[in-house]
Amino acid sequence: MTAQTIRVVSVAEITPNTRRGGDIRVLLGPATVGATTGFLGVAIIQPGERIAEHYHPYSEEFLYVTDGELTVDLDGVPHHLAAGQGLLVPKEVRHRLRNTGDVEARAVFHLCPLAPRPELGHVDTEQTT
C-alpha cells in the first residue's frame, strides 16, 4: 500500500479556512488522504463575500458551481457562473471568486498538478477586507 489513504471525507469534518475570505475546505489532498498529484475541495461563499484575488504558478484550477451563483474575475474580467456551470482557471491567471447573488454559493474546486512545495502553490495579490 502507498502513503495514500482510502478514506471517505465529509465537508463537515474539515476545518474551514477563512484566511482569504469565504470558507475554503480541502477535502482530498496531501494532508487528508496523501494525494500526490492535486487536491479537491469546496468553497462556501455567503452573499457579498469573496475569496481574495490570487494565482497558482504551477496549477490549473477547475471550478464547478453546485449551489447559488458566483462571479469569477479572471485577470480582472468578470465571468458569471450559475449552479451547474464550471470553468477552467489556467495557471498564472489572477482570479477572485465573488458571491454576487442572494444565497450561499458553493463551488467544488480541483487543482493540479501540485506545486513542488506547498508554500509555492498560491500567490496572494490582494488582502481580504
DSSP file with accessible surface (Angstrom, degrees, kcal/mol):
  #  RESIDUE AA STRUCTURE BP1 BP2  ACC     N-H-->O    O-->H-N    N-H-->O    O-->H-N    TCO  KAPPA ALPHA  PHI   PSI    X-CA   Y-CA   Z-CA
    1    1 A M              0   0  193      0, 0.0     4,-0.0     0, 0.0     2,-0.0   0.000 360.0 360.0 360.0 145.0    0.0    0.0    0.0
    2    2 A T        -     0   0   95      2,-0.1    32,-0.0     1,-0.1     0, 0.0  -0.190 360.0 -90.2 -85.8-176.1    1.2    3.5   -0.7
    3    3 A A  S    S+     0   0   91     31,-0.1     2,-0.1     2,-0.1    32,-0.1   0.606  96.7 105.9 -72.0 -11.7    1.1    6.6    1.6
    4    4 A Q        -     0   0   82     30,-0.1     2,-0.5     1,-0.0    30,-0.3  -0.439  65.5-140.8 -70.7 145.9   -2.3    7.4    0.2
    5    5 A T        -     0   0   77     28,-2.4     2,-0.8    -2,-0.1    -2,-0.1  -0.913   7.1-135.6-111.2 131.7   -5.2    6.6    2.5
    6    6 A I        +     0   0  149     -2,-0.5     2,-0.3     2,-0.0    27,-0.0  -0.783  51.4 145.7 -83.9 111.8   -8.5    5.2    1.3
    7    7 A R        -     0   0  103     -2,-0.8     2,-0.5    26,-0.0    -2,-0.1  -0.982  50.3-133.4-154.1 134.8  -10.9    7.4    3.2
    8    8 A V        -     0   0  139     -2,-0.3     2,-0.5     2,-0.0    -2,-0.0  -0.810  30.9-160.5 -86.7 128.2  -14.3    9.0    2.7
    9    9 A V        -     0   0   18     -2,-0.5     2,-0.4     3,-0.0    18,-0.1  -0.950   5.0-153.5-119.0 131.7  -14.1   12.6    3.7
   10   10 A S    >   -     0   0   56     -2,-0.5     3,-1.4     1,-0.1     4,-0.5  -0.803  21.4-131.1-101.4 142.6  -17.1   14.8    4.6
   11   11 A V  G >  S+     0   0   38     -2,-0.4     3,-1.2     1,-0.3    -1,-0.1   0.848 107.3  63.5 -58.4 -31.4  -17.1   18.6    4.2
   12   12 A A  G 3  S+     0   0   80      1,-0.2    -1,-0.3     3,-0.0    -3,-0.0   0.759  98.9  53.1 -67.5 -23.2  -18.5   18.9    7.8
   13   13 A E  G <  S+     0   0   96     -3,-1.4     2,-0.5     2,-0.1    -1,-0.2   0.541  89.9  91.6 -91.9  -3.1  -15.3   17.3    9.2
   14   14 A I  S <  S-     0   0   23     -3,-1.2    13,-0.1    -4,-0.5     3,-0.0  -0.776  80.9-121.3 -95.2 130.3  -12.9   19.7    7.6
   15   15 A T        -     0   0  121     -2,-0.5    11,-0.3    11,-0.1    -2,-0.1  -0.507  35.0-112.4 -67.5 127.9  -11.9   22.9    9.5
   16   16 A P        -     0   0   56      0, 0.0     2,-0.6     0, 0.0     9,-0.2  -0.353  19.8-148.2 -63.2 139.2  -12.9   26.0    7.5
   17   17 A N  B     +A   24   0A  58      7,-2.1     7,-2.4     1,-0.1     3,-0.2  -0.954  27.5 163.3-106.6 111.5  -10.0   28.1    6.1
   18   18 A T    >   +     0   0   94     -2,-0.6     3,-1.5     5,-0.2    -1,-0.1   0.247  39.9 109.9-111.9  10.9  -11.3   31.7    6.1
   19   19 A R  T 3  S+     0   0  159      1,-0.3   109,-0.3     5,-0.1    -1,-0.1   0.814  88.2  34.5 -59.3 -35.1   -7.9   33.4    5.8
   20   20 A R  T 3  S-     0   0   32      1,-0.4    32,-3.0    -3,-0.2    -1,-0.3   0.251 128.1 -87.7-103.8  11.7   -8.5   34.6    2.2
   21   21 A G  S <  S+     0   0   14     -3,-1.5    -1,-0.4     1,-0.3    30,-0.1  -0.133  93.2  44.4  97.5 161.2  -12.2   35.2    2.6
   22   22 A G  S    S-     0   0    8     28,-0.2     2,-0.5     1,-0.1    -1,-0.3  -0.163  99.8 -70.2  62.0-163.8  -15.1   32.8    2.2
   23   23 A D  E     - B   0  44A  27     21,-1.8    21,-2.9    -3,-0.1     2,-0.5  -0.952  51.4-171.9-131.2 105.6  -14.9   29.3    3.7
   24   24 A I  E     -AB  17  43A  28     -7,-2.4    -7,-2.1    -2,-0.5     2,-0.4  -0.895   3.8-177.9-106.8 129.5  -12.5   27.0    1.9
   25   25 A R  E     - B   0  42A  40     17,-2.5    17,-2.4    -2,-0.5     2,-0.8  -0.966  15.7-153.9-131.4 115.2  -12.3   23.3    2.8
   26   26 A V  E     + B   0  41A  51     -2,-0.4    15,-0.3   -11,-0.3     3,-0.2  -0.801  19.0 172.8 -87.3 112.3   -9.8   21.0    1.2
   27   27 A L  E     +     0   0A  21     13,-1.4     2,-0.6    -2,-0.8    14,-0.2   0.891  68.2  31.5 -85.4 -47.0  -11.4   17.5    1.4
   28   28 A L  E    S+ B   0  40A  69     12,-2.3    12,-2.6     4,-0.1    -1,-0.3  -0.942  86.5 107.3-121.3 109.1   -9.0   15.4   -0.7
   29   29 A G  S  >>S-     0   0    1     -2,-0.6     4,-2.7    10,-0.2     6,-1.3  -0.922  80.8 -67.5-161.2-174.4   -5.3   16.5   -0.7
   30   30 A P  H  >5S+     0   0   67      0, 0.0     4,-0.9     0, 0.0    -1,-0.1   0.896 127.9  45.4 -55.5 -42.8   -1.9   15.6    0.6
   31   31 A A  H  45S+     0   0  104      2,-0.1    -3,-0.0     1,-0.1     0, 0.0   0.826 120.8  36.3 -74.8 -30.2   -2.7   16.3    4.2
   32   32 A T  H  45S+     0   0   32     -3,-0.2    -1,-0.1     1,-0.1    -4,-0.1   0.866 140.0   2.0 -93.2 -39.2   -6.1   14.5    4.3
   33   33 A V  H  <5S-     0   0   17     -4,-2.7   -28,-2.4   -29,-0.0    -2,-0.1   0.271  97.4-104.1-133.7   7.6   -5.6   11.4    2.1
   34   34 A G     << +     0   0   18     -4,-0.9    -3,-0.1    -5,-0.8   -31,-0.1   0.748  52.5 179.6  75.5  23.5   -2.0   11.5    0.9
   35   35 A A        -     0   0   20     -6,-1.3    -1,-0.2     1,-0.1    -2,-0.0  -0.251  13.7-171.2 -58.0 145.9   -2.8   12.8   -2.6
   36   36 A T  S    S+     0   0   99     -7,-0.1    78,-0.2    -6,-0.0    -1,-0.1   0.484  74.3  41.6-119.3  -7.3    0.3   13.3   -4.7
   37   37 A T  S    S-     0   0   98      1,-0.3    77,-0.3    76,-0.1     2,-0.3   0.565 118.3 -37.7-119.4 -14.1   -1.0   15.0   -7.9
   38   38 A G        -     0   0    4     75,-0.2    -1,-0.3    74,-0.2     2,-0.3  -0.976  54.6-107.8 177.8-170.0   -3.5   17.6   -6.8
   39   39 A F  E     - C   0 111A  51     72,-2.1    72,-2.5    -2,-0.3     2,-0.4  -0.989  12.6-151.9-149.5 157.9   -6.3   18.4   -4.4
   40   40 A L  E     +BC  28 110A  55    -12,-2.6   -12,-2.3    -2,-0.3   -13,-1.4  -0.977  26.5 145.8-130.5 140.5  -10.1   18.9   -4.3
   41   41 A G  E     -BC  26 109A   0     68,-2.5    68,-2.6    -2,-0.4     2,-0.4  -0.889  39.2-103.6-155.9-171.8  -12.2   21.0   -2.0
   42   42 A V  E     -BC  25 108A  21    -17,-2.4   -17,-2.5    -2,-0.3     2,-0.5  -0.986  17.0-153.6-128.5 134.2  -15.3   23.1   -1.6
   43   43 A A  E     -BC  24 107A   2     64,-3.0    64,-2.2    -2,-0.4     2,-0.5  -0.948  10.2-166.1-104.6 126.7  -15.6   26.9   -1.4
   44   44 A I  E     +BC  23 106A   6    -21,-2.9   -21,-1.8    -2,-0.5     2,-0.5  -0.971  11.2 180.0-115.4 118.0  -18.6   28.2    0.5
   45   45 A I  E     - C   0 105A   0     60,-2.8    60,-2.8    -2,-0.5     3,-0.1  -0.976  16.7-144.4-129.1 122.9  -19.2   31.9    0.0
   46   46 A Q    >   -     0   0   73     -2,-0.5     3,-2.4    58,-0.2    53,-0.3  -0.376  45.7 -72.7 -79.3 160.0  -22.0   33.9    1.6
   47   47 A P  T 3  S+     0   0   57      0, 0.0    -1,-0.2     0, 0.0    53,-0.2  -0.256 123.2  14.5 -53.0 131.8  -23.8   36.7   -0.3
   48   48 A G  T 3  S+     0   0   73     51,-2.0     2,-0.1     1,-0.3    52,-0.1   0.283 103.8 115.2  85.2 -12.2  -21.5   39.7   -0.6
   49   49 A E    <   -     0   0   81     -3,-2.4    50,-2.5    50,-0.1     2,-0.3  -0.461  42.8-171.1 -85.4 165.1  -18.4   37.7    0.4
   50   50 A R  E     -F   98   0B  54     48,-0.2     2,-0.5    -2,-0.1   -28,-0.2  -0.972  28.2-124.1-147.7 161.4  -15.4   37.0   -1.8
   51   51 A I  E     -F   97   0B   7     46,-2.7    46,-1.2    -2,-0.3   -30,-0.2  -0.959  49.7-109.5-104.1 122.6  -12.2   34.9   -1.9
   52   52 A A  E     -     0   0B   1    -32,-3.0    43,-0.1    -2,-0.5    76,-0.1  -0.085  39.5 -86.2 -57.2 152.1   -9.4   37.4   -2.4
   53   53 A E  E     +     0   0B  15     74,-0.2    72,-2.2    43,-0.1    73,-1.0  -0.280  64.5 141.5 -61.1 140.1   -7.5   37.6   -5.7
   54   54 A H  E     -FG  95 124B   9     41,-1.9    41,-2.7    70,-0.3     2,-0.3  -0.929  32.2-141.2-161.9 175.2   -4.6   35.1   -6.1
   55   55 A Y  E     - G   0 123B  70     68,-1.9    68,-2.8    -2,-0.3    39,-0.1  -0.970  12.4-130.7-147.3 164.9   -3.0   32.9   -8.7
   56   56 A H        -     0   0   10     -2,-0.3    36,-2.5    37,-0.3    37,-0.2  -0.962  10.6-164.5-118.9 111.7   -1.3   29.5   -8.8
   57   57 A P  S    S+     0   0   28      0, 0.0    -1,-0.1     0, 0.0    64,-0.1   0.744  90.3  26.1 -68.9 -21.7    2.1   29.4  -10.6
   58   58 A Y  S    S+     0   0   99     63,-0.2     2,-0.4    62,-0.2    33,-0.1   0.565 112.4  66.7-115.5 -14.3    2.1   25.6  -11.0
   59   59 A S        -     0   0    4     62,-0.2    33,-0.3    31,-0.1     2,-0.3  -0.880  59.3-141.2-123.0 146.1   -1.5   24.5  -11.1
   60   60 A E  E     -D  112   0A  78     52,-2.6    52,-1.7    -2,-0.4     2,-0.5  -0.688  26.8-143.5 -86.0 153.0   -4.7   24.8  -13.2
   61   61 A E  E     -DE 111  89A  13     28,-2.6    28,-3.5    -2,-0.3     2,-0.5  -0.986   7.1-158.2-124.8 126.8   -7.9   25.2  -11.2
   62   62 A F  E     -DE 110  88A  87     48,-3.0    48,-1.9    -2,-0.5     2,-0.4  -0.888  13.3-167.6-100.0 128.1  -11.1   23.6  -12.2
   63   63 A L  E     +DE 109  87A   7     24,-2.6    24,-2.1    -2,-0.5     2,-0.4  -0.965  10.8 178.3-119.1 137.0  -14.2   25.3  -10.7
   64   64 A Y  E     -DE 108  86A 114     44,-2.3    44,-3.0    -2,-0.4     2,-0.5  -0.975  21.5-141.3-138.6 119.0  -17.8   23.9  -10.7
   65   65 A V  E     +D  107   0A   0     20,-2.7    19,-3.1    -2,-0.4    20,-0.4  -0.710  23.1 172.3 -83.2 123.1  -20.6   25.7   -9.0
   66   66 A T  E     +     0   0A  51     40,-2.4     2,-0.3    -2,-0.5    41,-0.2   0.718  67.3  20.2 -99.2 -28.9  -23.0   23.4   -7.2
   67   67 A D  E    S-D  106   0A  84     39,-1.6    39,-2.1    16,-0.1    -1,-0.3  -0.998 112.2  -9.5-143.8 144.7  -25.2   26.0   -5.4
   68   68 A G  S    S-     0   0   21     -2,-0.3    15,-1.0    37,-0.2     2,-0.3  -0.353  86.0 -73.7  72.1-151.9  -26.0   29.6   -5.9
   69   69 A E  E     -H   82   0B  75     34,-0.4    32,-0.6    13,-0.2     2,-0.3  -0.989  38.3-164.6-148.1 151.3  -24.0   31.8   -8.3
   70   70 A L  E     -H   81   0B   2     11,-2.7    11,-3.2    -2,-0.3     2,-0.5  -0.964  17.8-140.1-134.4 152.0  -20.6   33.3   -8.4
   71   71 A T  E     -HI  80  98B  13     27,-3.1    27,-2.7    -2,-0.3     2,-0.6  -0.978  21.9-162.6-107.6 124.0  -18.7   35.9  -10.4
   72   72 A V  E     -HI  79  97B   0      7,-3.0     7,-1.5    -2,-0.5     2,-0.6  -0.948   5.8-151.9-110.4 116.0  -15.2   34.8  -11.1
   73   73 A D  E     -HI  78  96B   8     23,-2.5    23,-1.3    -2,-0.6     2,-0.6  -0.816   9.7-168.2 -89.3 119.8  -12.8   37.5  -12.1
   74   74 A L  E >  S-HI  77  95B  27      3,-2.7     3,-2.2    -2,-0.6    21,-0.2  -0.951  77.6 -24.7-110.9 112.8  -10.0   36.2  -14.4
   75   75 A D  T 3  S-     0   0   76     19,-3.1    -1,-0.2    -2,-0.6    20,-0.1   0.886 130.2 -49.0  47.9  41.6   -7.2   38.8  -14.8
   76   76 A G  T 3  S+     0   0   48     18,-0.2    -1,-0.3     1,-0.2    19,-0.1   0.347 114.1 117.6  86.4  -5.9   -9.9   41.4  -14.0
   77   77 A V  E <   -H   74   0B  80     -3,-2.2    -3,-2.7     2,-0.0    -1,-0.2  -0.842  61.5-132.7 -98.4 120.8  -12.5   40.2  -16.4
   78   78 A P  E     -H   73   0B  80      0, 0.0     2,-0.4     0, 0.0    -5,-0.2  -0.489  20.9-173.0 -77.4 139.3  -15.8   39.0  -14.7
   79   79 A H  E     -H   72   0B  74     -7,-1.5    -7,-3.0    -2,-0.2     2,-0.4  -0.992  16.7-141.0-130.3 122.0  -17.3   35.7  -15.7
   80   80 A H  E     -H   71   0B 100     -2,-0.4     2,-0.4    -9,-0.2    -9,-0.2  -0.700  18.7-172.6 -87.5 132.0  -20.8   34.8  -14.2
   81   81 A L  E     -H   70   0B  11    -11,-3.2   -11,-2.7    -2,-0.4     2,-0.2  -0.993   2.9-167.7-126.1 129.9  -21.3   31.2  -13.2
   82   82 A A  E >   -H   69   0B  34     -2,-0.4     3,-1.9   -13,-0.2   -17,-0.3  -0.618  47.1 -66.0-103.5 168.6  -24.6   29.7  -12.1
   83   83 A A  T 3  S+     0   0   53    -15,-1.0   -17,-0.2     1,-0.3    -1,-0.2  -0.270 125.5  31.2 -53.4 135.2  -25.2   26.3  -10.4
   84   84 A G  T 3  S+     0   0   46    -19,-3.1     2,-0.3     1,-0.3    -1,-0.3   0.442 100.9 103.6  92.0   2.0  -24.4   23.6  -12.9
   85   85 A Q    <   +     0   0   94     -3,-1.9   -20,-2.7   -20,-0.4    -1,-0.3  -0.863  44.0 179.2-117.7 153.7  -21.7   25.6  -14.6
   86   86 A G  E     -E   64   0A  43     -2,-0.3     2,-0.3   -22,-0.2   -22,-0.2  -0.891   7.2-166.7-142.7 169.7  -17.9   25.4  -14.4
   87   87 A L  E     -E   63   0A  35    -24,-2.1   -24,-2.6    -2,-0.3     2,-0.5  -0.984  22.8-117.0-155.1 161.6  -14.7   26.9  -15.8
   88   88 A L  E     -E   62   0A  75     -2,-0.3   -26,-0.2   -26,-0.2    -2,-0.0  -0.883  15.9-156.1-102.5 129.9  -11.0   26.4  -16.0
   89   89 A V  E     -E   61   0A   1    -28,-3.5   -28,-2.6    -2,-0.5     3,-0.1  -0.925  23.1-138.5-101.7 109.1   -8.6   28.9  -14.4
   90   90 A P    >   -     0   0   57      0, 0.0     3,-1.6     0, 0.0   -34,-0.3  -0.270  32.2 -85.3 -65.0 156.0   -5.3   28.5  -16.3
   91   91 A K  T 3  S+     0   0  118      1,-0.2   -31,-0.1   -33,-0.1     3,-0.1  -0.253 114.0  20.8 -60.4 148.8   -2.1   28.5  -14.2
   92   92 A E  T 3  S+     0   0  126    -36,-2.5     2,-0.6   -33,-0.3    -1,-0.2   0.462  90.5 128.9  69.3   6.5   -0.7   32.0  -13.5
   93   93 A V    <   -     0   0   24     -3,-1.6   -37,-0.3   -37,-0.2    -1,-0.2  -0.810  61.2-126.3 -92.4 124.1   -4.1   33.7  -14.1
   94   94 A R        +     0   0   88     -2,-0.6   -19,-3.1   -39,-0.1     2,-0.3  -0.479  38.6 177.5 -65.1 136.2   -5.1   36.0  -11.3
   95   95 A H  E     -FI  54  74B   1    -41,-2.7   -41,-1.9   -21,-0.2     2,-0.3  -0.994  21.0-175.0-148.1 151.1   -8.6   35.1  -10.0
   96   96 A R  E     - I   0  73B  45    -23,-1.3   -23,-2.5    -2,-0.3     2,-0.5  -0.989  17.2-143.1-140.8 140.4  -11.1   36.1   -7.4
   97   97 A L  E     -FI  51  72B   3    -46,-1.2   -46,-2.7    -2,-0.3     2,-0.4  -0.938  20.5-177.4-109.7 128.3  -14.5   34.5   -6.5
   98   98 A R  E     -FI  50  71B  80    -27,-2.7   -27,-3.1    -2,-0.5     2,-1.0  -0.990  25.9-138.7-127.5 133.9  -17.4   36.8   -5.5
   99   99 A N        +     0   0    4    -50,-2.5   -51,-2.0    -2,-0.4   -29,-0.2  -0.794  30.2 166.7 -88.4 103.8  -20.9   35.8   -4.4
  100  100 A T        +     0   0   67     -2,-1.0    -1,-0.2   -31,-0.3   -30,-0.1   0.306  50.0  86.0 -99.2   6.9  -22.9   38.4   -6.3
  101  101 A G  S    S-     0   0   10    -32,-0.6   -53,-0.3     2,-0.2     4,-0.1  -0.195  86.2-110.4 -96.6-168.4  -26.2   36.5   -5.6
  102  102 A D  S    S+     0   0  158    -55,-0.1     2,-0.3     2,-0.1    -1,-0.0   0.387  92.1  52.7-105.1  -1.6  -28.7   36.5   -2.7
  103  103 A V  S    S-     0   0   90    -34,-0.1   -34,-0.4   -57,-0.1    -2,-0.2  -0.881  98.3 -74.3-131.3 164.6  -28.0   33.0   -1.4
  104  104 A E        -     0   0   69     -2,-0.3     2,-0.4   -58,-0.1   -58,-0.2  -0.295  47.4-149.0 -55.6 138.7  -25.0   31.0   -0.2
  105  105 A A  E     -C   45   0A   1    -60,-2.8   -60,-2.8   -37,-0.2     2,-0.4  -0.904  11.4-168.2-112.2 143.8  -22.8   29.8   -3.1
  106  106 A R  E     -CD  44  67A  71    -39,-2.1   -40,-2.4    -2,-0.4   -39,-1.6  -0.998   5.1-178.6-131.1 136.1  -20.8   26.6   -3.2
  107  107 A A  E     -CD  43  65A   0    -64,-2.2   -64,-3.0    -2,-0.4     2,-0.4  -0.999  21.0-139.4-135.2 135.7  -18.2   25.6   -5.7
  108  108 A V  E     -CD  42  64A  45    -44,-3.0   -44,-2.3    -2,-0.4     2,-0.4  -0.758  26.6-168.1 -86.6 135.7  -16.1   22.4   -6.0
  109  109 A F  E     -CD  41  63A  11    -68,-2.6   -68,-2.5    -2,-0.4     2,-0.4  -0.959  12.9-172.4-128.2 147.7  -12.5   23.1   -6.9
  110  110 A H  E     -CD  40  62A  63    -48,-1.9   -48,-3.0    -2,-0.4     2,-0.4  -0.992   5.9-167.3-136.9 128.4   -9.7   20.9   -8.1
  111  111 A L  E     -CD  39  61A   4    -72,-2.5   -72,-2.1    -2,-0.4   -50,-0.2  -0.963  14.4-152.0-117.4 136.8   -6.1   22.0   -8.6
  112  112 A C  E     + D   0  60A  32    -52,-1.7   -52,-2.6    -2,-0.4   -74,-0.2  -0.952  57.6  27.2-163.5 153.2   -3.4   20.0  -10.3
  113  113 A P  S    S-     0   0   80      0, 0.0    -1,-0.2     0, 0.0   -75,-0.2   0.723  82.2-121.3 -74.3 171.0   -0.5   19.5  -10.6
  114  114 A L        -     0   0   52    -77,-0.3    -2,-0.1   -78,-0.2   -76,-0.0  -0.396  26.7-108.4 -70.8 150.5    0.7   20.2   -7.1
  115  115 A A        -     0   0   17      1,-0.1     6,-0.1    -2,-0.1    -1,-0.1  -0.377  34.3-105.6 -69.7 159.3    3.5   22.8   -6.7
  116  116 A P  S    S+     0   0   90      0, 0.0    -1,-0.1     0, 0.0    -2,-0.1   0.836 107.8  14.2 -58.1 -33.2    6.9   21.5   -5.7
  117  117 A R  S >  S-     0   0  130      1,-0.1     3,-2.1     0, 0.0     4,-0.4  -0.993  83.3-117.5-139.4 146.3    6.3   22.7   -2.2
  118  118 A P  G >  S+     0   0  123      0, 0.0     3,-1.7     0, 0.0     4,-0.3   0.856 111.7  58.6 -52.5 -40.5    3.1   23.9   -0.5
  119  119 A E  G 3  S+     0   0  123      1,-0.3     3,-0.3     2,-0.1     0, 0.0   0.678 103.6  54.4 -68.4 -12.2    4.2   27.4    0.1
  120  120 A L  G <  S+     0   0   52     -3,-2.1    -1,-0.3     1,-0.2   -62,-0.2   0.532  90.3  78.4 -93.6  -5.8    4.9   27.9   -3.7
  121  121 A G  S <  S+     0   0   14     -3,-1.7     2,-0.4    -4,-0.4   -63,-0.2   0.647  93.2  39.3 -81.5 -15.9    1.3   26.8   -4.7
  122  122 A H        -     0   0   47     -4,-0.3     2,-0.5    -3,-0.3   -66,-0.2  -0.988  57.6-169.3-143.9 125.6   -0.6   30.0   -4.0
  123  123 A V  E     -G   55   0B  48    -68,-2.8   -68,-1.9    -2,-0.4     2,-0.3  -0.963  17.2-144.5-119.5 115.6    0.3   33.7   -4.5
  124  124 A D  E     +G   54   0B  64     -2,-0.5   -70,-0.3   -70,-0.2     3,-0.1  -0.604  18.8 178.3 -77.3 137.9   -1.9   36.3   -3.0
  125  125 A T        +     0   0   55    -72,-2.2     2,-0.3    -2,-0.3   -71,-0.2   0.368  69.7  22.7-118.0  -3.2   -2.4   39.5   -5.0
  126  126 A E  S    S-     0   0   50    -73,-1.0     2,-0.3   -74,-0.0    -1,-0.3  -0.974  75.7-118.6-154.3 160.1   -4.8   41.3   -2.6
  127  127 A Q        -     0   0  151     -2,-0.3   -74,-0.2    -3,-0.1     2,-0.1  -0.678  31.2-110.3 -96.0 154.0   -5.8   41.2    1.0
  128  128 A T              0   0   57   -109,-0.3  -107,-0.1    -2,-0.3    -1,-0.1  -0.471 360.0 360.0 -77.2 154.9   -9.2   40.3    2.3
  129  129 A T              0   0  167     -2,-0.1    -1,-0.1     0, 0.0   -77,-0.0  -0.643 360.0 360.0-105.8 360.0  -11.1   43.2    3.9
